[in-house]
Amino acid sequence: MLFRKNLFFTIARIVSIFFMGLIVAFVIALSQVNLETLRSDILGILRGATGLDIEIEGAVSWKFSLRPRIELHQVRVRNAEWATHEYAFSAETIDVTLDLLSLMRDRPTIKNVKINDAAVCIEKNHDGQYSIMPNRVDNDMISDVAQTEEAPAETVQPKYPFADPGLGGVTVKNLELHLLDAKYSLAGLDIRYVPREDAREYAGWIKPADKVYPFIVSYSEYNDERKIYPVRVAISTGGEALIANVALEGTSLVPIDFVIAGDIPDIAALGAMLNLDLAPMPTMSINLAGGVNRGKITLRKSKVLVRGNEIFFSGDYDWTKKRTTFNLNLEAGRINLLELFPELY
């Protein structure tokens, strides 16, 4: 019995010394990292991921955690000189979680980013220019093409519609958006990369105010036969999830074809997420089909089901002309306004 106790305490001491050694090695590894060098490395990674000229105007400091984390203060992206707002993006603090092994290799890799109290301000001038645009060359191509001075450069179709930023996840807390003439506000946003063999998928949630709406966005490889990128978006607002299957045109990425189906339990809450002041309505089921082409949105063979009232509609919204036109065709076997809008009667 005494031998077993001694053996147990011996093993416990060995394990304790091993873990203490790991902790000491971890502290030594962090102490040897030059924060100013790390600042430039992190800037390079963030600029490469976003295509924006990000600046860190404040300090860079370690944040105590079981994982190596640093805190960036006063992170900014400047707007164009003609813009009303000085910054296109500004955040007071950004927490960056790093890969420990990458620090030991002197090549830091960002795993997750948490942004606190941020503001985004994007404007547009009379010439149609935006105050900020990503400055990116997408290297994610279907195949590499060698370019020489003698041979003309070939156009290579990107494998996916959007470049992979190379981040494991992004969390945003308190976000103010000023997009052109519209203003939005989000209490929170979280998005995580989900590895897939034949597609890119991102899952997370969005919180406009009090309610949380989970969502999934996935896009597949370029379809050379149809010349489109298939994209699928699903968001849960309660009831059957809203699912959108979209075909993005291969060059302009315009949604030339889409089908949106699902339930909307609270259309006022959904409108608030899009900065739209919509009147409360009963739960509705929708099935929309249409597309966008040359400044024109077309709806075809669409329907809405509200409290047993089935409404079919089609039409278009054209903003290319001097005067914007809106055409809508409605069909229904019967419509009971008292059932549809009981709050009005």
VOPAGU-2260 file (C-alpha; in pm, 1 decimal, decimal comma):
REM VOPAGU-2260
SITE   aa  ch    i         X         Y         Z
SITE  MET   A    0       0,0       0,0       0,0
SITE  LEU   A    1     285,1     234,5      92,7
SITE  PHE   A    2     457,6     156,1    -237,4
SITE  ARG   A    3     144,1     255,0    -434,5
SITE  LYS   A    4     120,2     587,6    -250,5
SITE  ASN   A    5     483,6     667,2    -317,8
SITE  LEU   A    6     439,3     575,9    -684,9
SITE  PHE   A    7     131,5     800,3    -712,5
SITE  PHE   A    8     309,4    1099,6    -555,0
SITE  THR   A    9     613,1    1042,2    -777,0
SITE  ILE   A   10     398,4    1046,4   -1092,7
SITE  ALA   A   11     206,6    1350,6    -965,4
SITE  ARG   A   12     534,9    1539,1    -909,0
SITE  ILE   A   13     656,3    1452,6   -1260,2
SITE  VAL   A   14     329,5    1568,6   -1418,0
SITE  SER   A   15     331,9    1890,8   -1211,0
SITE  ILE   A   16     691,9    1968,1   -1309,8
SITE  PHE   A   17     602,9    1902,2   -1675,2
SITE  PHE   A   18     310,1    2146,8   -1672,3
SITE  MET   A   19     509,5    2405,9   -1479,6
SITE  GLY   A   20     777,9    2374,6   -1745,2
SITE  LEU   A   21     519,1    2435,3   -2015,5
SITE  ILE   A   22     394,9    2746,8   -1836,5
SITE  VAL   A   23     750,1    2879,9   -1796,4
SITE  ALA   A   24     822,4    2808,2   -2165,0
SITE  PHE   A   25     501,0    2988,6   -2259,3
SITE  VAL   A   26     594,3    3296,5   -2054,1
SITE  ILE   A   27     949,0    3297,7   -2194,6
SITE  ALA   A   28     815,9    3269,6   -2549,9
SITE  LEU   A   29     584,5    3567,5   -2498,2
SITE  SER   A   30     853,3    3774,6   -2328,0
SITE  GLN   A   31    1084,0    3731,3   -2626,4
SITE  VAL   A   32     825,8    3864,3   -2873,7
SITE  ASN   A   33     892,7    4222,9   -2978,5
SITE  LEU   A   34     558,5    4406,1   -2965,1
SITE  GLU   A   35     665,5    4668,9   -3219,5
SITE  THR   A   36     767,3    4396,9   -3464,5
SITE  LEU   A   37     442,6    4218,6   -3384,8
SITE  ARG   A   38     251,5    4541,0   -3459,0
SITE  SER   A   39     384,2    4550,6   -3815,4
SITE  ASP   A   40     321,4    4177,0   -3860,9
SITE  ILE   A   41     -39,6    4206,4   -3742,1
SITE  LEU   A   42     -91,7    4512,1   -3963,0
SITE  GLY   A   43      33,1    4316,6   -4263,1
SITE  ILE   A   44    -203,3    4028,1   -4190,2
SITE  LEU   A   45    -507,5    4254,0   -4136,7
SITE  ARG   A   46    -432,1    4459,4   -4447,4
SITE  GLY   A   47    -390,8    4144,2   -4652,7
SITE  ALA   A   48    -717,2    3998,6   -4517,8
SITE  THR   A   49    -926,9    4310,1   -4579,0
SITE  GLY   A   50    -748,1    4487,5   -4863,3
SITE  LEU   A   51    -765,7    4811,2   -4661,0
SITE  ASP   A   52    -491,2    5043,1   -4534,0
SITE  ILE   A   53    -549,6    4975,2   -4164,6
SITE  GLU   A   54    -363,9    5187,7   -3908,3
SITE  ILE   A   55    -304,1    5118,5   -3538,2
SITE  GLU   A   56    -281,2    5462,4   -3378,8
SITE  GLY   A   57    -284,5    5341,5   -3017,7
SITE  ALA   A   58     -80,2    5093,3   -2818,0
SITE  VAL   A   59     -35,8    4719,7   -2870,6
SITE  SER   A   60     -37,7    4522,6   -2546,1
SITE  TRP   A   61     -63,4    4165,1   -2423,3
SITE  LYS   A   62    -394,7    4058,8   -2272,3
SITE  PHE   A   63    -376,2    3788,5   -2004,4
SITE  SER   A   64    -535,5    3468,1   -2129,4
SITE  LEU   A   65    -469,5    3095,3   -2159,6
SITE  ARG   A   66    -422,3    3166,1   -2531,0
SITE  PRO   A   67    -182,4    3431,5   -2661,6
SITE  ARG   A   68    -391,5    3744,0   -2713,7
SITE  ILE   A   69    -300,8    4102,0   -2786,5
SITE  GLU   A   70    -509,9    4414,5   -2762,9
SITE  LEU   A   71    -493,3    4679,9   -3035,2
SITE  HIS   A   72    -605,8    5031,2   -2944,4
SITE  GLN   A   73    -752,5    5295,1   -3176,6
SITE  VAL   A   74    -761,0    5100,4   -3501,9
SITE  ARG   A   75    -852,4    5318,3   -3800,6
SITE  VAL   A   76    -906,6    5314,4   -4177,5
SITE  ARG   A   77    -910,9    5660,7   -4333,2
SITE  ASN   A   78   -1177,2    5775,7   -4575,2
SITE  ALA   A   79   -1112,0    5966,0   -4897,1
SITE  GLU   A   80   -1017,4    6332,4   -4850,5
SITE  TRP   A   81   -1351,4    6454,5   -4987,3
SITE  ALA   A   82   -1556,4    6244,4   -4740,9
SITE  THR   A   83   -1745,9    6405,5   -4453,4
SITE  HIS   A   84   -1632,0    6141,1   -4202,9
SITE  GLU   A   85   -1258,1    6117,1   -4147,0
SITE  TYR   A   86   -1257,5    5740,8   -4095,5
SITE  ALA   A   87   -1424,0    5467,7   -4298,8
SITE  PHE   A   88   -1366,6    5233,8   -4003,1
SITE  SER   A   89   -1272,3    5301,0   -3643,4
SITE  ALA   A   90   -1264,0    5082,9   -3332,8
SITE  GLU   A   91   -1146,1    5169,8   -2984,8
SITE  THR   A   92   -1015,5    4820,6   -2908,9
SITE  ILE   A   93    -962,1    4500,1   -3104,0
SITE  ASP   A   94    -867,9    4174,6   -2930,4
SITE  VAL   A   95    -665,1    3941,2   -3150,5
SITE  THR   A   96    -615,1    3574,1   -3061,1
SITE  LEU   A   97    -291,1    3437,0   -3203,0
SITE  ASP   A   98    -166,0    3086,9   -3272,8
SITE  LEU   A   99     103,3    3003,2   -3014,7
SITE  LEU   A  100     313,9    2789,0   -3250,3
SITE  SER   A  101     314,9    3068,6   -3508,4
SITE  LEU   A  102     471,9    3302,4   -3249,3
SITE  MET   A  103     751,3    3052,8   -3190,4
SITE  ARG   A  104     810,4    3040,5   -3566,0
SITE  ASP   A  105     817,7    3422,5   -3575,3
SITE  ARG   A  106     527,9    3418,6   -3823,6
SITE  PRO   A  107     214,1    3518,8   -3628,2
SITE  THR   A  108    -115,8    3371,7   -3743,5
SITE  ILE   A  109    -447,4    3526,7   -3639,8
SITE  LYS   A  110    -713,3    3280,5   -3525,6
SITE  ASN   A  111    -992,8    3510,2   -3404,3
SITE  VAL   A  112   -1067,5    3881,6   -3394,3
SITE  LYS   A  113   -1301,1    4057,5   -3148,0
SITE  ILE   A  114   -1394,7    4417,5   -3230,4
SITE  ASN   A  115   -1541,9    4647,3   -2964,0
SITE  ASP   A  116   -1733,0    4974,6   -3016,2
SITE  ALA   A  117   -1676,0    5017,0   -3389,7
SITE  ALA   A  118   -1811,1    5255,0   -3652,3
SITE  VAL   A  119   -1821,6    5217,0   -4031,1
SITE  CYS   A  120   -1883,6    5522,8   -4251,1
SITE  ILE   A  121   -1895,1    5482,4   -4629,4
SITE  GLU   A  122   -1992,5    5772,4   -4855,4
SITE  LYS   A  123   -2043,8    5832,3   -5226,8
SITE  ASN   A  124   -1967,7    6150,4   -5423,5
SITE  HIS   A  125   -2133,6    6303,5   -5730,2
SITE  ASP   A  126   -1901,8    6109,1   -5963,2
SITE  GLY   A  127   -2021,2    5778,7   -5821,9
SITE  GLN   A  128   -1694,0    5711,7   -5635,3
SITE  TYR   A  129   -1703,8    5548,0   -5293,1
SITE  SER   A  130   -1500,8    5693,4   -5007,5
SITE  ILE   A  131   -1327,5    5359,9   -4948,6
SITE  MET   A  132   -1267,3    5054,8   -5164,5
SITE  PRO   A  133   -1072,8    4734,5   -5089,9
SITE  ASN   A  134    -733,9    4736,6   -5259,0
SITE  ARG   A  135    -704,0    4364,8   -5321,6
SITE  VAL   A  136    -567,5    4126,0   -5581,6
SITE  ASP   A  137    -741,1    3789,1   -5548,4
SITE  ASN   A  138    -486,5    3510,1   -5574,9
SITE  ASP   A  139    -743,0    3235,7   -5522,1
SITE  MET   A  140    -765,7    3123,7   -5882,7
SITE  ILE   A  141    -871,4    2798,6   -6042,4
SITE  SER   A  142    -522,8    2759,2   -6188,1
SITE  ASP   A  143    -205,3    2964,3   -6194,1
SITE  VAL   A  144    -123,4    3130,9   -6521,1
SITE  ALA   A  145     235,4    3223,0   -6601,8
SITE  GLN   A  146     259,2    3576,8   -6737,6
SITE  THR   A  147     555,8    3706,3   -6930,8
SITE  GLU   A  148     627,7    4024,7   -7119,6
SITE  GLU   A  149     595,1    3840,1   -7452,8
SITE  ALA   A  150     272,4    3654,7   -7375,1
SITE  PRO   A  151     -45,0    3855,2   -7300,5
SITE  ALA   A  152    -201,6    3806,5   -6959,7
SITE  GLU   A  153    -488,8    3558,2   -6959,0
SITE  THR   A  154    -807,8    3619,9   -6766,0
SITE  VAL   A  155    -841,6    3352,8   -6498,6
SITE  GLN   A  156   -1174,6    3301,3   -6327,2
SITE  PRO   A  157   -1150,9    3304,4   -5944,7
SITE  LYS   A  158   -1252,9    2978,8   -5783,4
SITE  TYR   A  159   -1486,9    3152,9   -5538,1
SITE  PRO   A  160   -1672,0    3486,7   -5563,9
SITE  PHE   A  161   -1500,6    3637,5   -5259,4
SITE  ALA   A  162   -1146,2    3601,6   -5131,5
SITE  ASP   A  163   -1093,0    3413,3   -4806,1
SITE  PRO   A  164    -968,5    3660,1   -4541,6
SITE  GLY   A  165    -784,6    3378,0   -4365,0
SITE  LEU   A  166    -941,6    3440,6   -4023,5
SITE  GLY   A  167   -1100,9    3172,8   -3807,2
SITE  GLY   A  168   -1370,2    3402,0   -3674,4
SITE  VAL   A  169   -1476,2    3762,2   -3616,1
SITE  THR   A  170   -1692,3    3894,5   -3331,0
SITE  VAL   A  171   -1824,0    4251,8   -3325,3
SITE  LYS   A  172   -1982,1    4420,6   -3023,4
SITE  ASN   A  173   -2167,1    4752,2   -3069,7
SITE  LEU   A  174   -2140,7    4851,0   -3434,5
SITE  GLU   A  175   -2263,4    5175,7   -3591,1
SITE  LEU   A  176   -2301,8    5174,9   -3969,8
SITE  HIS   A  177   -2334,7    5484,9   -4188,3
SITE  LEU   A  178   -2374,5    5345,2   -4539,7
SITE  LEU   A  179   -2439,1    5622,4   -4792,7
SITE  ASP   A  180   -2758,5    5789,4   -4665,5
SITE  ALA   A  181   -2871,9    5505,5   -4438,4
SITE  LYS   A  182   -2785,4    5443,9   -4074,3
SITE  TYR   A  183   -2780,9    5105,5   -3903,9
SITE  SER   A  184   -2699,2    4985,5   -3555,6
SITE  LEU   A  185   -2602,7    4636,2   -3440,7
SITE  ALA   A  186   -2567,0    4520,5   -3081,7
SITE  GLY   A  187   -2355,4    4226,5   -3191,5
SITE  LEU   A  188   -2234,7    4011,5   -3478,8
SITE  ASP   A  189   -2044,3    3683,1   -3482,7
SITE  ILE   A  190   -1919,6    3487,2   -3783,2
SITE  ARG   A  191   -1702,6    3172,8   -3793,2
SITE  TYR   A  192   -1538,4    2987,1   -4077,8
SITE  VAL   A  193   -1660,3    2628,3   -4121,2
SITE  PRO   A  194   -1420,1    2409,7   -4325,3
SITE  ARG   A  195   -1574,6    2231,5   -4624,8
SITE  GLU   A  196   -1412,4    2033,3   -4904,5
SITE  ASP   A  197   -1606,8    2172,4   -5200,8
SITE  ALA   A  198   -1739,6    2503,4   -5066,9
SITE  ARG   A  199   -1673,1    2788,4   -4827,6
SITE  GLU   A  200   -1912,7    2821,8   -4539,5
SITE  TYR   A  201   -1952,3    3077,6   -4263,2
SITE  ALA   A  202   -2190,9    3043,6   -3969,4
SITE  GLY   A  203   -2281,3    3286,0   -3693,4
SITE  TRP   A  204   -2546,8    3516,1   -3557,2
SITE  ILE   A  205   -2657,4    3876,0   -3585,9
SITE  LYS   A  206   -2814,5    4079,2   -3305,6
SITE  PRO   A  207   -2977,8    4407,0   -3417,4
SITE  ALA   A  208   -3117,8    4484,7   -3071,2
SITE  ASP   A  209   -3252,6    4224,6   -2827,9
SITE  LYS   A  210   -3318,4    3926,4   -3055,6
SITE  VAL   A  211   -3048,5    3699,3   -3195,8
SITE  TYR   A  212   -3078,9    3560,8   -3549,0
SITE  PRO   A  213   -2852,3    3265,0   -3642,4
SITE  PHE   A  214   -2739,5    3243,6   -4005,8
SITE  ILE   A  215   -2529,0    3036,6   -4246,7
SITE  VAL   A  216   -2367,9    3160,3   -4569,3
SITE  SER   A  217   -2204,8    2919,2   -4812,7
SITE  TYR   A  218   -2079,9    2960,8   -5167,8
SITE  SER   A  219   -1964,9    2693,1   -5405,8
SITE  GLU   A  220   -1700,6    2688,3   -5674,3
SITE  TYR   A  221   -1752,0    2868,4   -6004,7
SITE  ASN   A  222   -1994,6    2689,5   -6238,0
SITE  ASP   A  223   -1828,1    2721,3   -6577,3
SITE  GLU   A  224   -2129,8    2582,7   -6762,8
SITE  ARG   A  225   -2374,4    2841,0   -6625,1
SITE  LYS   A  226   -2109,5    3114,5   -6573,3
SITE  ILE   A  227   -2229,9    3175,5   -6217,5
SITE  TYR   A  228   -2133,8    3132,5   -5852,6
SITE  PRO   A  229   -2398,3    2937,8   -5654,2
SITE  VAL   A  230   -2458,9    3099,4   -5313,0
SITE  ARG   A  231   -2686,3    2979,9   -5032,5
SITE  VAL   A  232   -2794,3    3191,5   -4735,7
SITE  ALA   A  233   -3011,2    3073,3   -4445,5
SITE  ILE   A  234   -3129,6    3285,5   -4152,8
SITE  SER   A  235   -3360,1    3183,5   -3871,1
SITE  THR   A  236   -3612,8    3440,4   -3755,6
SITE  GLY   A  237   -3836,9    3187,8   -3583,3
SITE  GLY   A  238   -4046,5    2921,1   -3758,5
SITE  GLU   A  239   -3911,3    2774,2   -4082,1
SITE  ALA   A  240   -3577,4    2934,4   -4169,6
SITE  LEU   A  241   -3554,4    3183,3   -4453,8
SITE  ILE   A  242   -3339,5    3023,7   -4723,3
SITE  ALA   A  243   -3208,0    3209,4   -5026,4
SITE  ASN   A  244   -3050,0    3031,2   -5322,5
SITE  VAL   A  245   -2871,3    3289,6   -5534,5
SITE  ALA   A  246   -2680,6    3276,7   -5863,3
SITE  LEU   A  247   -2411,2    3546,2   -5886,3
SITE  GLU   A  248   -2300,0    3643,2   -6235,5
SITE  GLY   A  249   -1938,8    3534,3   -6282,1
SITE  THR   A  250   -1788,8    3876,7   -6358,8
SITE  SER   A  251   -2004,9    4144,5   -6194,8
SITE  LEU   A  252   -2128,2    3923,0   -5905,4
SITE  VAL   A  253   -2479,2    4061,1   -5963,1
SITE  PRO   A  254   -2754,4    3825,9   -5831,1
SITE  ILE   A  255   -2905,3    3749,1   -6171,1
SITE  ASP   A  256   -3128,6    3478,8   -6025,2
SITE  PHE   A  257   -3261,4    3412,0   -5674,1
SITE  VAL   A  258   -3524,2    3211,7   -5486,5
SITE  ILE   A  259   -3612,4    3304,8   -5126,9
SITE  ALA   A  260   -3846,3    3084,0   -4923,7
SITE  GLY   A  261   -3938,4    3049,5   -4556,9
SITE  ASP   A  262   -4129,3    3206,4   -4268,1
SITE  ILE   A  263   -4121,7    3560,1   -4130,8
SITE  PRO   A  264   -4281,5    3559,5   -3782,2
SITE  ASP   A  265   -4203,0    3927,9   -3714,9
SITE  ILE   A  266   -4162,4    4140,0   -4025,7
SITE  ALA   A  267   -4119,7    4458,8   -3818,4
SITE  ALA   A  268   -3811,0    4310,9   -3647,7
SITE  LEU   A  269   -3672,6    4195,0   -3982,9
SITE  GLY   A  270   -3732,1    4542,8   -4126,6
SITE  ALA   A  271   -3550,7    4702,8   -3833,1
SITE  MET   A  272   -3246,7    4488,9   -3917,4
SITE  LEU   A  273   -3252,7    4644,9   -4267,4
SITE  ASN   A  274   -3325,9    4995,0   -4136,6
SITE  LEU   A  275   -3684,8    4977,3   -4263,5
SITE  ASP   A  276   -3981,7    5095,9   -4057,1
SITE  LEU   A  277   -4235,4    4823,4   -4136,7
SITE  ALA   A  278   -4577,1    4791,5   -3974,8
SITE  PRO   A  279   -4635,6    4479,3   -3758,7
SITE  MET   A  280   -4806,4    4197,6   -3947,0
SITE  PRO   A  281   -4908,2    3838,7   -3873,5
SITE  THR   A  282   -4665,6    3554,7   -3943,7
SITE  MET   A  283   -4620,3    3508,4   -4317,3
SITE  SER   A  284   -4468,6    3244,0   -4541,1
SITE  ILE   A  285   -4298,3    3368,7   -4855,9
SITE  ASN   A  286   -4169,1    3220,2   -5178,5
SITE  LEU   A  287   -3997,1    3482,6   -5392,3
SITE  ALA   A  288   -3830,0    3424,7   -5728,7
SITE  GLY   A  289   -3654,9    3683,9   -5940,0
SITE  GLY   A  290   -3329,5    3843,6   -6040,5
SITE  VAL   A  291   -3134,9    4164,3   -6097,3
SITE  ASN   A  292   -3032,2    4279,7   -6444,4
SITE  ARG   A  293   -2892,4    4619,2   -6552,1
SITE  GLY   A  294   -3040,8    4825,6   -6271,8
SITE  LYS   A  295   -3370,0    4642,9   -6265,7
SITE  ILE   A  296   -3514,3    4398,2   -6012,1
SITE  THR   A  297   -3770,3    4153,6   -6148,6
SITE  LEU   A  298   -4002,4    3932,3   -5943,5
SITE  ARG   A  299   -4174,7    3639,7   -6111,9
SITE  LYS   A  300   -4422,5    3377,5   -5990,0
SITE  SER   A  301   -4389,1    3478,0   -5625,7
SITE  LYS   A  302   -4635,6    3426,2   -5345,1
SITE  VAL   A  303   -4708,5    3518,6   -4983,1
SITE  LEU   A  304   -4927,1    3322,1   -4741,8
SITE  VAL   A  305   -5077,2    3517,6   -4449,6
SITE  ARG   A  306   -5344,6    3362,6   -4223,7
SITE  GLY   A  307   -5475,5    3139,8   -4500,0
SITE  ASN   A  308   -5477,5    3417,6   -4758,1
SITE  GLU   A  309   -5256,5    3319,9   -5053,0
SITE  ILE   A  310   -5140,5    3610,1   -5268,4
SITE  PHE   A  311   -4953,3    3564,2   -5597,5
SITE  PHE   A  312   -4756,7    3850,8   -5743,7
SITE  SER   A  313   -4496,3    3953,6   -5998,8
SITE  GLY   A  314   -4347,2    4281,7   -6116,5
SITE  ASP   A  315   -4032,4    4488,0   -6146,8
SITE  TYR   A  316   -3850,8    4787,4   -5998,6
SITE  ASP   A  317   -3647,9    4989,1   -6251,8
SITE  TRP   A  318   -3418,5    5272,6   -6141,0
SITE  THR   A  319   -3225,1    5318,3   -6466,7
SITE  LYS   A  320   -3468,1    5571,6   -6610,6
SITE  LYS   A  321   -3501,4    5937,6   -6517,8
SITE  ARG   A  322   -3810,4    5850,8   -6320,3
SITE  THR   A  323   -3800,5    5529,1   -6118,8
SITE  THR   A  324   -4082,3    5291,5   -6216,1
SITE  PHE   A  325   -4246,2    5020,4   -6008,1
SITE  ASN   A  326   -4490,2    4766,9   -6155,6
SITE  LEU   A  327   -4674,5    4510,8   -5945,3
SITE  ASN   A  328   -4931,7    4249,2   -6047,6
SITE  LEU   A  329   -5139,4    4088,8   -5770,0
SITE  GLU   A  330   -5362,7    3782,3   -5787,5
SITE  ALA   A  331   -5560,4    3608,0   -5513,4
SITE  GLY   A  332   -5859,0    3376,2   -5488,6
SITE  ARG   A  333   -5986,2    3571,9   -5189,6
SITE  ILE   A  334   -5850,0    3839,3   -4958,8
SITE  ASN   A  335   -5996,5    3911,1   -4616,3
SITE  LEU   A  336   -5849,2    4241,8   -4495,2
SITE  LEU   A  337   -5982,1    4181,7   -4143,5
SITE  GLU   A  338   -5779,9    3858,5   -4122,9
SITE  LEU   A  339   -5474,9    4013,2   -4283,6
SITE  PHE   A  340   -5464,1    4335,0   -4080,9
SITE  PRO   A  341   -5670,3    4290,2   -3762,2
SITE  GLU   A  342   -5485,2    4579,7   -3597,3
SITE  LEU   A  343   -5637,0    4822,8   -3849,1
SITE  TYR   A  344   -5998,3    4729,0   -3779,1
